Amino acid sequence: MRFNAKVQVWLREGIADPEGHTISEAISALGFSGISGVRMGKIISLELDADTQASAEQKVDQIATSLLSNPVLEDVKIEIVKA
Amino acid sequence: MKSVGIVVFPGSNCEFDVAAVLESNGVKTSFLWHGQSSLDDVSGVVLPGGFAHGDYLRPGAIARFSPVMAAVGEFAKRGGPILGICNGFQVLTEAGLLPGALQKNSGLRFLCKEVEVEVETSDSVATSTSNAGEILRLPINHFEGNYTCDIRTLADIEDNDQIVLRYLDNPNGSMNSIAGVCSEKRNVVGMMPHPERACDSLTGLTDGLKIIQSFIANI
C-alpha cells in the first residue's frame, strides 16, 4: 500500500527558538497586537510503500528520529494517510 | 612520521587551512573523502569547518551518515584523537560522539569575528599543552554555534570537566558560554572557534597554535 506521510519537526519545549522570537517581533512591528506563541518548525512530506499503516508508521518514525530531527533539540509529529 | 586524516565532505571548506597548519608543524596529512569506509591508518582525525552536505536539514545531520563516519566512530571508541572544528563540531554532536547540539545563534546573526575563550581544562587532546585559565583569542565564523543540551547533560559535562573552552563574552547564546567540549574519554574534542585560522602572525592571531600543538602532541 502507498502512504503519504507528513513529519513536523518542532523545537522542544524549553529550547530557545530565535526564529520564532524574531518572527514574533516582526508581527508586532507590523502593528498587530495580542499575538503570542509564535514558533518556527519544519514540515517534511514523503510517500512510501508499506504493508500496513502500523509498518508505515514504524518506518517513518525511524526516519524522523534518526535523520529528520535531532532529539537533543527537537520533537516530531507524524501524520500518515493512505495515498 | 605522524599523520592526520582530514575528513572532507561535499561542502567542507577549511580542509586546506587545517592541512597547511599541520604540515607546517611537521605533521603529514591526507584527505579522507566522506565516501570511504576506512581511515587509512592515520593517527589522528580532524573534521574541518564548512557546510557538509550544504548543511541541509541541520548542520551535520546528513554528514553523520556518510560512510567515513562509521570508521570515525570506531576510531573514537579506540581512543583515537579527534578534533572537530565548527562544522566538524556540529557533525560530531549529530553523530553522538560529543554531547549536546549546536542550535542557531540566539541573535540570529551569522557571526564572523574574533573572540576570547578561556581554556577550562588541560585534560583533553586539544588543550593538553595549555593551562586551565589561559585566555586564547580565536576567530569564530558560524550561524549555528549556540551550544544546547538538556539540563542533566549540562550538569554531567560540567561535573566531568568536559567543557574545554568557554567564551568570556558569550556571542551566540551558548549554555554556560560553552565554546568547546570533549568526550568522556577526552579524546574527542569539538569547538566552534577556528584555531587553524589563528596560527600565523601574517593573518593576525597566533593563539590557535596552542590548540593545534596540543592536538599534535596527542597523535
Interface residues (C-beta under 8 A of the other chain):
Chain A: L11 I15 A16 P18 E19 T22 L67 L68 N70 V72 L73
Chain B: L57 R58 A61 I62 F65 T93 E94 G100 A101 Q103 K104 N105 S106 G107 L108 N146 T148 C149 D150 G173
